[in-house]
């Protein structure tokens, strides 16, 4: 498990994006009302990005929900898995719950990531084991559903601003960044692609909630046909995510009881 991300957004990030957008728009030529309109568009983008950054900055614990689907849900995409998480930007600690039917296999797992260690708790352990955790830091088979990038604001931080679509911000996300934001065990041997390969995405404000949609299928379609033919996309086509300030003010804490299920029965985990 890599070092937890404890980054925070800042005003210079939005300023740089807005300046880049303004430069791009100015470089398109035109004068008079057309140039003024392009400048106004850049200023609107700057204001929108600044507002989103400020909103995320104010979140103490970020509560997020991610859903992987076969395609855009507006077009009938079928759900593959859900991740529900709480992330502490100040410590890098995460609590994440998986609910998956990928490959026809139902899985429900709770993860806790603290100080570069990954732990899990299983509902099959029965009552009395809520505070018991097994260390699976080096167990790729069990930790497959965790994103490499645990900070859910990665689309906002890493996105390349393209413009506004109403109240939504259109962004481009690099191939590597998209993969690091998805469950890391889905594509253990992802093929190499040109460095400028991007997925189209949007970031939409909804009051206290920020929505993100990433066109994963569009990313696969940019691969050379030969590579795409040999690459198992797992039927993944869309990543939908929301984030907001957590209503649960409790801090994310290190595991209370750590035990080895191969040695100690779960029913006795508190004695380990």
N, C-alpha and C positions, 0 to 999 in steps of 0.2 A: 504494500500500500504506500503510495507516495505521501509526501509531506502535505498535511491539510492546508487548504487554501484559506488564508485569512485576509485576503485583499479587500479593500473598500474602494468604492468609486470616488471620483473627485471631479471638480469643475473643469480642470484642465483637459480631461478626457472629452467632455462634451464640446469644449471650445475647439479642440483639435478636429473633431468630427465635423462641426459646423463650418470651420474654416476650410476644410477640405471640400465640403459640399459647395460652399460659396465659390471656391476657386474653380471647381469643375463646372459650375453653372456659368460663371463669368467667362470661362474658356469656350463656351458654346457659341459665342458671338452674339450679335443682335444689339439693339440700342433702344433708347426711348422706353416706351411702355413695356416692351418685351423684357428688356434688361431689368427694369424695375420689378417686374413680376418674378423673375428668377431670384433676385435679391430678397424679395419678400418671402419666397418659398424657403430659402436658406435660413432666414430669420425665424420662420415658423418651426422649421426642423430643430433649430438650436433651442428654442423655447420648449418644445415637446421633449427633447432629450434631457434637457436640464431638469424638467419636472419629473421625469422617470428616475433619473439618477438621485434626485433629492428624496423621492419616495422610498427608494431602496435603502438609501443612507440612514433613514430614520428607523428602519426595521432592526429591532434588537435581535430577536430570533426569527429567522425566515421560515415560514411554513409553506411547503410547496407540494404540489401534486403533479406527477408526470404520467402520461399514458402513451404507450406505443401501440399504433394501429396499422392495419394493412394499407390504409390510404386515408386521405382527408375525411374526417367524420362527416363533413357536409356532403360528401359524395358516397356515404354508406360504408365508411371504413370500419372494419371489424377489430375489436379490441384484442390485443395480444398479452399485454401485462400492464399493471399499475404499480407505481412507486409513490408512497406517501412519506414525506420527510420533514424534519425540522433541522435547520442548520444554524449554528452559532458563528457569525463572522468573527467575533472576538477571540474565540478559541480554536475554531476549525472543527469542532466536534459535530457529529451528525447522528441522528436517529432516522432510520429508513425502514419502512415496511414494504415487503414485496407481496403482490397478489398476482400470480401468473397462470396462464393456461397455454403458454407457448409449447408448441409441439404436442399439444393434447394432454400435457401433464400438468395437473393442478399443484401449485406450490404456494405456501404462505410462510414467509420467513421475516423475522424482525432482526435488523442489523443495528449495531452500535459501533461507531468509529471514534476512537479516543486515542490521542497521542500516537498516531501511526499504527495502532492495533485495531483489528477488526474482530468483532464478536457477533455471535448470533444466538437467538432464542427461538425455540420451536414450540408451536402449540401442541405438538404431540407429546410433549413432556408432561402435560397434565397440570392440574391445580397445584399451587404451592411453589411453582418454578418460575414465577413472573420475574423475579430479580436474579435469576441464574443465567449465566452467559458462558458460552464456549468460545475459546480463542480460535479463530479460523483465518488468521492473517495470511498464512502461507497455503491456504486451501482454496485453490482457484475454482474447484468444482462447486464449493458452497458459497463463495463470495462473488460468483459470476454476475449477479444482478446489480452490483454497485457500480455507479459511474466512476470513471477515473477522476473526473472533475466533480467534486462534491458540492461546490458552490453553485446553487441553482441560478444565480444571476449571470451565468456564462454567456447566454445569448445577448444580454445587454452589454456586457463588458467587451466581448470579442466580436460582436457584430459589426460589419462594415455598412454604415448608413447609406441607403440608396435614395430615400425620399419619403414623402408622406402620402398615405392613401387615406384620405379623410382624417380620422384621429389616430390611425395606426401608423407605426413607423416600419417601413420596409427595410430589411437588412439582408446582407449576404453573409453566410457563415462558412468558414473553411471546412474542408473535408475532415481534417484531423480534429478540429474543434467539435464538430458534430459527433464524431465517434467517441471522443472523450467525455461527452455529456450523456451518452447512452450507456446502458448496461455493458460493462467492459467484456463480459464473456460471450457476447453475441457474435462478435467478429474477431476472433483471436488471430486470424491470419488475413487481415484485410489487404487487398492489393494496393500497390502504389499508383497514384494518379498524379497528373500535372499539378503543380503547386497552387495554381489559381482556380482549382476546382472548388465551386461553392454551392451550397444549398440555399435556396430562397426561403426566407422566413419573415414573419411579422411579429411585432411587439405591440400589444394593444392595452391601453389603460381602461380599467372598469372600476372607477372609484378607488376603493382600498385594495383592489386586486389587479395584478398585472398578468395578462395572458400572452402566451408565446405559442406560435405554430411553426413547425419546421417541415419543409417538403423533402423528406428523406428519399422518396422515390425519384424525385428530380435529380438527386445526387447520383443515384445508381445509374440513371439514364445517361449521364455524362461520361461514364466509363467506356473505354474502347470495347467493341463488341466481343472480342476474344476474351478479355478479362471478365466481362460481365457474364459471359456464358459459363465460366468456370467458378464464379463466386456465388456462394449461397447467401442471398440477402435476407433469408429467414422470413420472407414475405413482409418485411418491414417497409412501410411507406410514409408514415407520418408520426411526428413526435409533438404531442400537445402538452402544454405545461401551464400551470398557474402558480403565482407566488404572492404572499401577503404577510403582513405582520402576524406572528403567531398569537392566538388568543390564549394560549397556555404559557404563562409567564415563567414556568419552572425551568431552571437551568438544565442543560444537558450534562449529566454527571457520569463519571467513570463507573464501570460495572460493579455492582455490590458483591456478587458471588461469582467467581470464575472457577469452572471445573472442567474436567475431561470426561465426556459422556462414555468414552470407551473404558474408563476406569471406575467412575462413580455413577451409579444409577441416578437418573434425573430426580427421582423422589427423595434422594438424599443430598442433592446438590448444595444445600445450604450448610452442610457439614463439611464440605470439601475444603 
